């Protein structure tokens, strides 16, 4: 990529924030509470990417067919909202990247499959001066979650910009599909929840190994 972008749409988990330990703790609290087997960090790393409901579908034995699924999902949500800041931190270099993008006059938004309240709370806590718009999962309002392009389209709308000079930044195959569906180029980060080989298998062509590398693209 040699084009200069004016708008950066970021994924959250695995891209801006290292959230895996807090997600795993919330999953396992729900598992213990409802008498289900717990999961490792590696398990949860595989489960994430399609939203927290799908995370729990993958974590709960038999998924939504399990009669305790809704109760376990509710337990997970309540616990996670109270503990989403226990160990979660921005990846090294992320605050500096966002600050530099803002200093250059770039527009910055976050779109996530994490439920909306958690997405906005985390962005307010960690990035109050740089992230202008934060959109999480709220399909009840007719905005489909990723990889549908809806959250990206909504973010661009709230920023008041078009997609002509926008780029999407994410760490997963879901992010690649989202960018494709939204008609945006995609920068794939290598510090997140997926490795280079899986990303390449899903069509990734532009990689960065560290946040500040985005500035040189």
Secondary structure, DSSP 8 states (H G I E B T S, - for coil): -----SEEEE-SBTTTEE-HHHHHHHHHHHHHHTT-----HHHHHHH-SS-HHHHHHHHSTTGGGSTTHHHHHHHHHHHHHHHTTSS-EE-TTHHHHHHHHHHTT-EEEEEEEEEHHHHHHHHHHH-TTT--EEEEEBGGGTB--TTSSHHHHHHHHHHT--STTEEEEESSHHHHHHHHHHT-EEEEESSSSS-HHHHHHTT---EESSGGGGGG-
